[in-house]
């Protein structure tokens, strides 16, 4: 743990209170994508939908570019970001691959083999 009380876990994304506050508007928008009507509205005009929630320019760009890592870096919660991935018909295994530098197939194979061990 650092002097500020934060965990120092290289290579590990920690979603804490600071990240939650930073990503609040973006995560709130992602949660609306559970609703079919909201998904339709989002898909019909993604930039305008992002603007409705007051996303920062960086957050909006990350969403529009589907820059999954940037979404996390900008305060996205993986469980909320996954709502957007589902709109794009992407699996959690797909995101696992993105975040570990693997293809979806490689990520699934590693998980089936017992998971990744960093040495």
Secondary structure, DSSP 8 states (H G I E B T S, - for coil): --TTS----TT-----HHHHHHHHHHHHHHHHTTSHHHHHHHHH-HHHHHHHTT--HHHHHHHHHT-HHHHHHTT--HHHHHHHHHHTT--HHHHHHHHHT--HHHHHHHHHTT-----
